[in-house]
């Protein structure tokens, strides 16, 4: 991994904004930039000696020499490497001279300039604030240098810090600086002394750096006691937080901010008052002038004619992340209201309210007015007859995903999975959609470790589906998961295959990992939507192991029957082959096509989709490939149906989906062998397309094939399992008596499956690639009555996705209900339509194409990219899962 880790600093110093702390288990923990990590296997005694020698002067070799008797050099080097990677230590650099970051400085009126302002600090923020307020015309200001706080000098406070804090970068940095002389210096600061001082002023700005958080709490108490508005500022050279302006009885206080925004890990809760606030260690940091500007704006607004604080209910975050022009990024990160957990402030509604207090309360009321109309996600109180136990009948993908989902969403319910090891797992390749990626790895769902998943399951990437479909001869089109400019690609390039970078990568047989040109990869996994191709055996084995590790009870048993109640509406118990009775509050039927509980025992009627989807057989086999792992599922038109190709690193998994009404198994096998020389031993899977009338009947919920199945086209099997589980568990009833939710779930689930039926139907209705009896019948007879309105709108003015949808208010309920999906399939099969005006003009489109094609030309083949990420660059997988702008967290297009 040495090709991407920063080199070890040769003359190291402690990062001024870093902490190393011992937790209660005597483990060494780091805290830098709001992130905490445990450093396993490091002895506290060794690290204390090491940190004592890191002073920004000694070279690393000299430090190693002085510690020769304390440990093996390789062990010390591993510690230094870890400290460097976590930004605890850094290379000593020569700092540039301070820069003048200028903006149009407002000049205050004489009346406002005479308001009494106190500026509190101890380092560069104080210097910058003093100069800025002076230049703006605040003549009645005083600058106070605060040295020590009495509460931070008590024996108990100091002892806890010495015991638990191994290194405090801020205090070490400040102690190395020459003392600064200020006109007003306060030593041994107390709450009572500050409270008296604040009463002399109209406004206070607290900009202390590198002091214990306890010191800011003391300032907070003083502001609350005196009633003087006080603005709090903390900053490092990269990030600053400005706010709130604490106004007694009206706003959140600094303690509320810590609870709500600081993000302190639970392991630090007992010691956070001893931890130091950040510090601006670089005199040339552009963040200084931006902080001063924000503080000045607050002072002018609060002390000016309107007497209205800007930061009464919010905190401004300023981040030094250069944009295209090298500027600073400013944004309000979160509205802040008083926290019920805060012990520092309490409402004081019995006191007379001045103008400033009334303005602050009005701002808080306005914020509450914004929050309350939003639909609250309130917790439902537990009921005496709540579901306590769930029995899942059947393993496989549906059963194990259901078990893991119940454990993630409802850990209070005891889940038991029942399956027989005598029933083999079918080793077919499985294509999926991005819905599964989200469900597996997003922390909002299962949150399974993505690197571990790649090591154990070895998936390949699927960027979409390539269709050899629609028109005769060698015509084909791509259906990428990444949305783009469909109309421009069609009109200007006469193809859908340029509508997005994802589509281009599909055409080029490349992955969303790019070669920078220096041997290192660039990942766009977070931007280009993708799914998995999965080997079913490896995937089910992984899910089983994860379920057992999660503590889900697993019983290897064959269920021979189930007893129903006298009224025939519920299951009373399951009956095992050896005669045992197993009883649960709720049964999840994952028994596959036989639908043992839902259909056979409770009698839920089957609603056939035969008039729309006439295929009912699939022949599957493994076929060798030429070494190219294609980044898509192939759908190839055949005489009596179509053939899938799901690529893996060792071979392709192929499957011929056909109608037994038009050919026999032997005829289909003969056609498939002719298309796929070297094909392995095949197996036949029989299926029926349709759904049951009930998703939830009595005390049975059916998941997967036991409820519904269409056919393999569009890879919907696991996709719908995930959607069923999401809908069920995000709307799970609190009581067994809650019947209304069951009725709504039944309707919504049947609507989703029917919508999928109509979407798949248009694949058959308009595919004119072959003119065999099967395809003539499909073109003539396929029922797409549920898609007629969409088809009419498309032919009148396409694409549908270029205008407001008439089928959903904002987001489609499902990927296959999306207007863009209909656009791609209808346009791809060249269904006649009148087109809207393109968004991009031809010249702009060609320029954009040149950029995307240039990037696509640097993309890596999939087998190389997967090998790189599994063996060397696992961090790129974690980056995809963790970064906020990853499609993983909101994958459906707006």
N, C-alpha and C positions, 0 to 999 in steps of 0.2 A: 504493500500500500504506500510505499515511499514515493510513488510518482504523483501523489496529490496532497500529501501532508506537508505543511509548511516546514522549512528547515528549523532545527533547534537553534535558538538564539545563542550566539557565541559569547556575548557580553550581556547576560540577562539582568533584568530588573523586575521588580514586582509591579504588575499592572496596578495603577493607582485606584482602580475601581473594582478590585478583586478581593474576595474573602475566602479563606480556608477555615473550616469550622469542624470541630468534633461533635458529632451528634451523641445522643444518649447511649447509643450502642458502641461508642468509641470508634466509629467509622469516620474517615476523613471525607468531608463534603466540600464542594466548591460552590460559590455563588458569584456569578459575574453576569451583568446585564440582565438580571431578572431570571436567569436560568440556573438550576441547581443540579449537581451530579454527585454521585457517590464514587469515590476513588477506591476501588476494592484492592486489597492486598498491600496497602501501603502502611508501614509502621509509623505511628505518630512521632515516636522518638527520633527516627531517621529524618522525617520531613522537617521537624523543628530545627535540627542541625543544618539541614540543607538551606532552609529559608533564611536562617540567620546570616548565611554567607552571601546570599544573593543581594547585592547592593548597587548594581549598575556600574560597578568599577571593576570587580574581579572578573577575569575571563573564566569561562566554564572549565577549562583545563585546570586552572588553579583551584577552583572549587572542588573538583574531583580529587586533586592531590591532597587537599586539606582534609578530605573525608575518606582517605584511603583505609583507615582503620574502622570505618563505620559501616561498610557494606561493599559488596561486589560492584565493580564499575558498571557492568551491564544492568544491574538492578537500579543503580542511581540514574543511569541513562534513560531507563524506562520511565522512572518517576519524572525526570525533566521533560521527556517527550510528552507525557500525559499533561503536565502542568502547562506546557506550551500550547498543546492542542486545545485546552480548556481556557486559554487566555489568562491564566494565572500569572505567568511570566511572559515577558516580551523582550525583544531586542532593544538595546539603548540606541536611540536615534538623535541626531542633532536637530533641534526644533528650529523652525524658521522664525524670522522676526515677526512680531505681531502685525497683522494686516488691518487696514482700515476698511471695514465693511460698512458702506455708507447707504443710507436711505434718506428720503425726504423727511427730515426731523421736524415734527410739529412744534410750533412755539405757542406756549399757553398764554392766556390773557393774564394781565397783572393780578386780577382778583384770584384766579386759580393758582397763580405762581406764589401767592402768599400763604397758601395752605401749608400747614405743618406736616412734613413727611419725615419718617424715620426709615433709614435703610440699614438693615442688619446683615452682616456677613463676616467673612474672614479670609476671602481669597479673590480670585479674578472676577467672579460675578459682581462682588461688591465694588471693585474698581470701575468696572464697565457701567454699572448702574449709577454710580456717583457722577461720572462724567456725562452720561446721557441726560440725567435729570437736571444737571447744571446747565447743559447746553439748551435744554428745552425751556428754561426760564423758571424752574422751581427754586426760588431763592431761599425759601424758608425750609430747607432740608437739613438733616443731620445724618452723618454716617457713623455707625457704631460697629466697632470691631469687637466681636464677642469671643473671649478666649476660652474660659472654662465654665461649665455648668455645675452648680453645687450637687445636683442629683446624680451627676455622672462621676462624682468623686467619692461617693460613699464606699466603705470597705466591701460591702456586699456586691455592689455593682461592678467594682473593679475585679473582685475575685472571680466572679462568674465569667467575665470577659477573658481573664488570664487563663482560666481553666479550659474554656471551650474554643476560643478563637486562636488558631495557629498563626494566621497572618491576616493583617488588615492593611491592604494596600494604600488606602487613603491616609491613614494616620502616619504610615511609614513615609509616604510622599511628602506630607505637610511638614513632618519633623526635619526633612532634609532641606527645607527652604530657609533662606534668611528671613528673620522676622521683619514684618512690615509695620511701620509706625503710622498710627492713625490719631487724629485729634481726640476722638472719643473711643476709649478702649474700656471694656467692661470685663472684669475678672470675677470668677466665682459667682456667676449669674444665678439669681434665684427667681422663682415665679413671682413672689411678692414684689421684688424689686422691679422686675420687668413690667408688672401690672401697673405700678405707680408711674413708671416712665412712659408707658403707652398712652396714659390719660392726657399727656401733654401734646399728643399728635392727632391729626385728622386721618392719617393713613400710614400703615406700616408695610414694608416689603421685607420678607424674611428670605434671604438668599444664602443660607449657611451651606458650606461645602465640607465634606469629609468629617462631619461630627456625628456622634451617635444619634440614632433616630429619637432617643429619649430627649435630646436637646430640642428637637423640633416639637415634640409633644409639650415640653415646658413652654415654648413660645406660644403654642396653640392654647394652652391653659391661660397664659397671661392675656392673650387677645380676647378670649372669652370672658375673663374676669373684668377686664377694663372696658369692654364694649367697643374698642377701636377696631375698625376694619383692618384685616391683615391678609396680604396676599403671600402665598407660599410658592417658592421656586426651588426646584432641585434640578441639577444638570450635570452631565458628563460631557466629554468632547463630542459625543455622537448624538445624545438624546437629552431633551429637557422636558420637564413637566411644569406647566405654569397654572397654578390654581389649587384649590379654590381660593376665592377671597372670603375669608371667614368673617361672618357678621353674626353676632350673638343673637340667638333665638330665631334666625331666619335661614341660615344656610348650613350645608355640610361643613364639617371642620377637617383639619388635617388628619385626625384619627380616622374619620370616615373615608378619606382618600386612601389611606394605607389599607384599610379593610377591603375596599372596593376595587382599587386599581393597582396596588403595588405588586400583587401576585407573589407574596412570600410563601415558600413551600411550608407545609405543616411541620416539617422537621425543624424549622427555624423559629417556630412561634414563640417558644419560651426564651429565645435569646435575641429576637429581632431588635429590641430597644438598644442592645449593645452594638449592633451592626451599624456601619457608617453610611451616611448618605453619600451620593456620588460627588465627583469633583471634576472640574474642567482643568485637565492637566496640561493642555496646550494653550499657550498665550495667543496663538494665531487662529484658534478655533472660530469659524464663522458663526457658530451657535451663540456666542456671547452677544453679538449685536442684535441677533434676532430675539433673544430672551429680553434684552433691555428694551427693545421696541415694544414687545408684548406687555411688559410691565408698565411702560409709559402710557400705552393706550388704556390700560386698566385705570391708572391714576387719573388720567384726563376725563374718562367717562364717569368715574365715581365721584370726583371732586368738582366736575364741571357743572354746567347749568342743569343737566338732567338728573344728576345724583344717582346714576344707574350703574351698578357693577356689571361688567361683562362676564366675569368668572364666578357669578353667584351659584350657578348650577352646572358648571362644566370645567373641565381641565383641558388645556391646550397642550398637545404634544408637538414638539419641534424636533425633527430628525435630520441630521446632516447626511443625507443620501443624495449625492449629486444627480440631478436630472440631466436631460440632454443639454442644458445650458449651464450646468454646474451650480444651480441654485439650491436653496434649502426647501425641504418639504414641510409644510405646516398643515396641521389638521386638528380639529377637535376630536379627541378619541372617545370620550364617553360622557354622557350627562351624569351629573353627580348630585344625588339627594342624600339627606341625612340617613345614616345607617342605624338600624335598630341594635346592631351589635356593638356600636361605639359607646365606650364608657366616658368619653371626654366631653361630649356636648349633649344637652337636653333642651327641648323647646321651652321658651319662657314667654308664654302667651299672656301672662298677667301684667307684663311691663308695658309702658307706653311705647309706641313704635314711631320712630322718626322717619324722615323721607327715605333715607337710604335703606333702612330696614324694610319699609313698605315696598320699595322697588325690588329688593331681593326676594321677599315673600311672593310678590307678583310673578317674578321669573320662575320660582319654584312651583307655584300653582299652574303656570303655563306649561311647565314640563310635565307635571302630573297629568294635566289635561291631554297631553300628547300620548302618554303611556296608557292611560286607562281605556281609551277606545279600542286598543289593540286586543285581539282575542287572547285572553289569558290561558296558559296551559296549566290549569290548576290540578293539583293532586286530588284524586277521588278518595274519600274516606273509606277505610276498609269496612266490609260488610260481614255480618255474622255468618252468612252462607257463601262466602267468597270461595272461588276455586282454590283448593289446597294441593291437589295432586293431578298430574297429567300423565297419561300413558300414551306413548307414541308407538303405533303398530307399524313396524317396517323400518329398516335401516336405509341404506342407499343415500343418494344425495338429498332427497326430500326429508327423510327421517333425521339425518344428522344435522342438516341445516336448521330444521325445526327445533331440535334439542338445544343447539347452541344459541338459537335466537331466544328461546324461552329463558335460558340461563342469563343472557345479556339484558333482556328487557324486563323479565319478571323473576329475579333471583329468589323471591319469596316463595315461589311455587316449586314443589318437589316434582322433578321430571324423571320418568323411567322410560328407557327405550327398549323395545322388545323386537328382536330379530333372530332368525335362525341362520347359523353358520352353514347349514346344509344348502342354503340357496346361494348360488354363486353370483358374484358381481360381474356384469357384462363389461368386457374390456373395450368398449367402443370409444372412439374419440368424441369429445364433447366440445362444441363451440358455444360461446356465451355472448353476453352483451356487457357494456360497462356497468350495468346495474349490479352484477355480481362483484365486480372489483370494488365498488363502493360499499356493498354489504359486507364483504370480507374484511376490508382494511380501514374503513372510516371509523374514527372513534365514536361516532354517533350510532354505530351499529355493532358489529362483532369486534372490530379493532384488532384483528389478528396480525401478528408480526409479518411484514411483507418479505423481508429477507429470508426468514425461516421458511415461508411458504415457497419461495423460489427454489430453495435448496431441496425441499422434500417433495414437492409436486412437479417441479421442472415444467412450468407452463411455457407456451409460446404466445406471442402477441397477435392479436387480431385487430386490425385497423378498420375493418368493415367487411363487406361481401362484394366479391366480383361476380357479376352475372354474365354468363354466356347465354344471352336471353333476348327476346324481343324481336330482333330482325334476323334474317337468314345470314348464312356464310359465317364470317369470322367476327361479326359485330359483338361487342361486349361493352358493359358500363360498370362503374364502381358505385357502391353505396357506402360511403365512409361514415363513421361515427362523428367525425369532426365536420361541423357545418361550415359553409362558406358561401361564395357567390355562384349559386347554381345557374342563374339566368345568364350572367356574363360569360361563363364557361361554355354554355350551350350556344349562345348567339355568336360570340367572337371566335371560339375555338372549335365549334361543331362537335363538342364532346362534353360529357359530365365529369371527365376524369381530371379536370384542372380546377374543380370548384373549391378545393382547399389543399393545404399542404399534405394533410393525411391522405387525400385521394391521389396526389402525385406520388407519395411514397408507396402506395399500393401498386400503382402502375410500374414503378421502378423496382419492386420487390425489395424494398429497404425498410429499416426500422426507424423509429423516432429518436435515434441516438446518432449524433453527427461527429465527424472527425474534425477537430479544430485545426489540424494541419501540423501539430507538434506532437502527435501521438496520444493526446488526451481527449476524452469524449466530452461532448456537449449534449445534455439531455433536454428534450422538450416533452418528456413523458407527462409533465403537469399540464401541458397545453393541448396536445393532440390526443383526442379521446381514443381509447382502445379497450379491448376486452381480452379474455383468455381463450386459448385453445387448451383443453385439459385432457389428459389421459384419465379415463373414468376410474380405473383401479387405483391409481396413485391418489387421485383426489378423494375418493371415498375412504381410503385407508387413512389419509391425513385428517379428514373430518372425524373419523372414529377416534383416532388418538387424541385429538383436541377435546372431544366430548368427554372422554374418560378422564383426561387431565383436568377438566373443569369440574369434575365431581358428579357428573351425570350418571345415574345408575343404569347399568347395561345388563340385560338378561338375555342369554342365548337360549331361545325357546321357540318352538313352533306352535303358533296359535291355530287350533283346528276349528274353533267355532266361537260364537259370542251369543250370550243370552240377552234377549230384549225384554223390556217391561211389558206388563199386561196390555197397555194401550198401544204398544208397538212404536212408541215415540222416542225411547232412549235405550241405551245399552246399560244393562245392570252389571255384567262382568264378562271378561274374556275367559275362554276355556282352552287350556293348553293340551297338547297331544297326550301328556301323561295324566290328564284329568284335574289339574290344579285350576283354581278360580282366581283371577286377578281383577281387582276392582279399582277404578279411578274416578275422580270427579269429572274429568274431561278426557275424551279420546281423540287423538290426532291420527286420522287414517292416512297412512303413507304406504298402503299395500299395493300401490301401482294400479295397472289396468283392471285387476279383478275387483277393486273397490269393495273389499270385504264388508266393512262396517257401513259406509254411506249407502251403497247401492244394494248389496246382497241382504243386509240385515235390516236396515231402516227403510229401504225401498225408494230412495230418491231416484226419480225418473231421469233417463239419459236423453239429452237433447242433441240430436245428430247434426253434424255440419256436412253431411254427405253431399248435399246439393251444391255446396261451395268447394269442398275439398274432397276429391274422389279417390285420392291415393290411400292405400291401406296396407302396404307392405314396404319393407326396406331390406336390402341385402347389403351387409357391411363386410369389409375386409381391409387388410393392410396391404399397401402398395409401396414398393421402394421408390425413392426419388433421387434426383441427380445431385443432392447436396444443398439445394436451395430451399430454405425454410421460408415459404411465402408468408407475408404478413396479412393474410386475409383468408376467409373461407370462400371457396369457389362453389358456385351453383351453376352446373352445366346441364343444358337441356338434353334430354334423352328421348328415345322414341315413345316411351310410355310413362314419362315422368321426368325426373331430373336426378342428377348425381352430385353429392357433396364431395368436397375434398378438404379435409382438416389436416393441416401440415404440422408435423412434429420434427424434432431434430434428427430422429433416426429413420422415420418413414412417414408416409402420408396415410391417413385413415380415410377410406372412400366408402360411400354408401349410396346405393341406387334406390330411390324412393319411387314406387310405381303403383299402378292400379291393377289388381288381380282381375278386374273385369276386361282388361285389354290384353294381358299377357300372363303366362304362367311363370312360376318361380324359375323354371329351367330356361325359359326364353329370356327372362331378365338377366339371369346369370350369364348366359351366352353373350348377350350384348355388352354386359359389364366387362367380361374377360377380354373381349375384342378391343375395348377402349383402354384396358389396363393390363398390359403384359406383365407377367411376374407377380400377379395378384395372389395373396395368401389364401388360406382356407376361409371360405365365407360362412356367415350365419344369417338366418332370416329372422326378422322381427315383424310380427303382425301387430297392427294397431287400428284404432278407430278414431275418427276426428269428431269431437263434440264435447259437451260439458253436461254436468248434472244440473237439475233444477235447484239444488241446494248446495251452498258452500258450507253452511253450518246448519245441521238438522239435529234437534234434540241436544244431546251432549257429545256430538261428533262433529269435528271439523276435518274436512278433507284437504290435503295439501298435495300438489303435484298431479301425477297421472290418475290418482284415485278420484280427483274432482274433474279434471278436464285435460284434454290433449288436442292439439291441432295436427301438426305434422312437422317434420324437422326443418322445413323451409324457414329462414330467418332466425334459427337458433333460439327458439322461445322457451324451451323446456325449463332450464334453470332460471331464466329471466322471470318466468311467471311464478315459480316457486318463491323467489325472493319477494316479488310484489305481493303475493298472498300472505307471506309471513309479516311483511311490513304493515300491511293493512290490518291484519288480525291483531298484532301485538301493540300497535299504536292506538288501537280502539278497543282494547280488551275490557270486557265488562267487569265491574266490581262485584257483582252479585249474580248468582245463578238465575235470579228472577228477572234480570235485565233482558227482556225479549226484543225491545225496540232496536237495539244495536245489532242483533243477529239479522233482523229483517233488512236493515240498511246494508250490512255487509254482504248479504246474499244478492241484493240488487246491484251494488257497485261491482261485485266480482263477476256477476254474469254480464254486466255491461262491458267490462274490460275484455272478457274473453270473446264476446260477440264482436267488439271492435277489432280484435285481432283476426277473427274469422274474415271480416270484410277486407281488411288490409291484405291478407294472404290471397284472397280471392282475385284481386286485381292482378296478381302475378300470373295467374292462369288465364284470365279473361283476355289479356292483351299480348300474350307471348305468341308471336307468329314465326318463330325461328324454324319450326318444322311443321309439316302438314300431314302428319300421321293421323290415323283414326282417333287416337287419344287426344291429340292437340286440336283436332277439328271439333271434337265434342267439348273440350274445355273452353275453346273460344266461343262456341255456340251456347252452351248450357250452363256455364258457371254462374251461380246466383251471387250477385254483388249488390243486392237490393239495399243493404245497409250503407253502401258507399255511393249511392246514386247522387246525393246532394253534393258531395265533395267532387265527384267526377264532373258534374254540371258546372260547378264554379271553376274548376280547373280549365275546362274547355273554353269557357267564356273569357277568362283572363288569368293566365298563369304567369308566375308561380303563386300558389296559395300563400307561401311563407313570406312573400314580399308585401303583404298587406295585413291588416288586423284580422285575426282569426274569428270566424263565426262558430267555431266548434269548442273553444275553451277560452276563458277570460284572460289568462295571462300565461300560465305554463300548461303544457299538455299533461294529461293525467298519466301518460305512458309514452315511451319513446316511439312506439308504433302507432300512436294516435296523433303524432306530431304532423303538422301540415308539411314540414320539410320532407318527412319520410314519404308522404304521398307524392309530393313534387318529384322526388328522385325516381320513384318507381314508375310513375306515369310518363315523365319526360324521358326516362331511360328506355322505356318501351315505345317511345315516340308516338304517344297518344296525341292526336291533333289538338291544337289549342292556339288561341290568340295570346300573344305575350304582352306583358307590361313593359314600360320603359326601363332599361337597365339603370342601375344606380351609378355605375362607373362608366365613363366614356372610353372608347377604344384605346386611346393613347395611355390613359392612366392604367387601364387593365393590363396592357402589354408591359408597362414598367413594373407593375406589381408581380406579374408572371415571371419576369426576368429575375426578380429577387427570390421568389419562392423556388423557381427551378434551379437557381444557383445554389440555394441551401440544400435542396433535395439531392443535388449531385454529390454532396459531401456526406450523405447519410450512409450508415454502416449496414451491411447485410445482417439479417436478424441473428444468425448463429454466432457471428462475431460479437454483436451487441450484447446478447444474452450471456455469453461467456465472460465478457468484460464485467458486466454488472454482478454476476454471481461470484466471480473469483477475485476481482480487484476493486470494483467501485460500488460496493454495497451501499455506500452513502447516497448514491443517486436514487436508489429505491426509497430509502428513508426520506430523502428530500421530496420526492413525489408525494409520499404519504403525509408529510408533516407541513409542507408549505401552505399558507393560507390561500394562495391564488390557484391551487391545484383544482382541476375539474373534479377530483375525487369527492370534494365536499358539496358541490352543486353541479352535477354533470348534465342535467337536462338543459337544453338551450332555452333562453328566454324567448 
